[in-house]
Every structure is written in C-alpha cells, then in structure tokens.
Amino acid sequence: MASVFKKLISKELGENNYNKYFFVCQKSLQNRVFDSREIYNDIYERLKNKDRKSIKKMQERLNDTMCLAVRICRTYFFSFIFYLGAIFFIITKDINLLITIFSIILMTLSFLVKTYQFLVNKYCFIDAQIVLVYKTVLDKIILLGDREKTSD
C-alpha cells in the first residue's frame, strides 16, 4: 500500500518519474539540504505546455489528495477508540467463545490495515516534498497563465 501522495504523483507524472524524483529527494536529504530545483524544473518542463483546464484538473486532484491525507490522519484516533470500544463490547457480551475470538481477530486485522495506512501516510516525508514541488509548479503555471490573460 503506497501513500496517497505517491499514488497521485505516479498517476499524474508516471511511475518512472516518481521513482526518479524519490531518489533525487533521498540523495538530497542525505546531504542534509533539500534542493528541489531539479525536480521543479523537470515537472515544469512536463506541464508547461498543458492547457489551463488540464492544469486546473490536476490542481483539483492534488487538493483532493491533500484533504484525503489529512482525513486519514484525523480519523485514525477515532478508529482506535472505536476498535477498543468494540473489543470491550464483544468481550462483555455473553457470546459464544469461538464467535468472540473470530470477531476480535477480524477487527484486529481491519485495525492493523488502518494502522498501516495511517503510518504510511503520516510518515511519507519524501512524498510530501515531491507533492509540495508539484503544487508549486501548478501554482506557477496558473499564475503565469493569469498574467498572460491580463496582459492581452
């Protein structure tokens, strides 16, 4: 399971480009200074000739993805509380032991998937860096397009 940011960048710019950006970020972070110019220039060159409508759609998908990442992080605590409450409820009810154990195992597996999803999206620092550069490029292209319209 990949982070929502990785899925977005891979879909928008391609898996190979995502991998290239990932390794550039990783190498840059090993030097303790994040330099985004190479990624910025590459993304800008790929997107600069796209029409305004496409850029707006890309920006909408980016905003939706950012909201999804925030929602995943915010709802995790409530999922945890619900999980604990459901476990407590099932244990306190007089249900067949086999059904109780099966229910607890099923809920635990579901919660582990939710936990994995939370951790992947919470600690995807490199993906977040790539997305910030991507957002900057989209904003700049839209801003330049707006300036061209007003100068005409």
N, C-alpha and C positions, 0 to 999 in steps of 0.2 A: 504494500500500500504506500503510495507516494503522497507527499504533501500536496495540498490543493494548489500551491504556487507552482510546484514542479509540473503538475498536470496542465496548468494554464500555459506556462511558457512552452512546454513541449507541444501543445496543441497549436498555439499561435505561431511559433517560430520554428518548430521541428525538434525532434528528439536529439538529433546530432548537434544542433546549435545549443540546445540546453546543456548537453554534456560539455561542449566547448566552453560555455560561459561558466559552468560549475568549476571546471578545472582552472580557469583563469582566476576566478574568485578564490579558490582554495590556495593557489600559488601566491596570490596577492596577500592573502591573510597570513600565510606562513612568514612573509616578510614583515608582518605586523602593521602594514599600511595598506588599506584598501584603495586600490586605484581602479576606478570604473571606466576610464576613458576608452579602453579597448572594446569593452562590452557595449558602451554607449555608442561608439562610432559604428560598430557592426550592426546593432539594432537599427540605428538611424538610417544607415545605408539600405537596409532591407525594407524599411517602412516609408521612406521619404516620398516615394512616387505613388503611394496608395491614395485613393480618393478620400475625401473628408468623411463620407458616410462610413467607409470601412474603418477608418481610424476611430470614429465615434463608437462603432460597434465594439471594437477592441477595447476601448476605454470602459464601456458598459460592462463587458465581460470581466475586466480587471476589477472594477468596483464590486461586482457581484462576488467575485472570488475573495476579495478582501473582507467583505461582510461575512462570507461563509467561514473564513478562518477565525474571525472574531467570535462568531456564533459557536463554533466548535469549542473554543477555549472557555467561553462564558457558560455553556450548558454542561460542561464536564462536572462541575461541583454538584449541580442538581442531579445529574445522573448517578453520582456517587451516593448522595443522600437517598435517592430512590432505591438504589441497589441495596443499601444497608437496611432500609425500611422494609423492602420486600423480603429479604432474607429473614429478618426478625419476625415478620408476619407469618411466613411459612413455617418457621420453627415453632412459633407459639400455638399454631393451629394443630388440632389433632387429626393429622393426615397420615395416610399410610407411609411408612418409613421409606419405601422404595420410591414413591412419588416425590416425597420431600427431597431425598438425595438427588434424584434426577432433575428436579426443578432448580435446586441450588446449583448444580453443575451447569445446567443450561444458562442460568442467569449469570454465573461467573464467567462462562465463555463469552457471552454477549458483552459483559462489562470489560473483559480483557480486550476485546476488539475496540470498544470505545476508548479505553485507556491508550491503546496503541495509536489510534487515530489522533487522540489528543497530544501525545508525546511527539509524534511525527510532525504535526502542525505547529506545536508550541516551540520546538527547538530546530526549526529549519532556517537557521541564520543565513546560510548561503543563498537559499532560495529567496528569502526575503530581500537580500541585497540585489539579486538579479531583478526581482519584481520592482524594486524602487528605481532601478535604472530604466527599466521598461516603462514605468509610469512617467518618468522624467522625459523620455523620448516622445511618448504620446502627447504629453502636455506641450512640449516644444513644437511639435508638428502642428497641433491645433492652434497654438498661439501664432505661429508663423502664417498659417492659413488665414487667421483672423486679421492679421496685419496686412496681408495681400489684398483682402477684400476691402479694407478701409482705405487703402492707398489707390484703389482703382477708381 
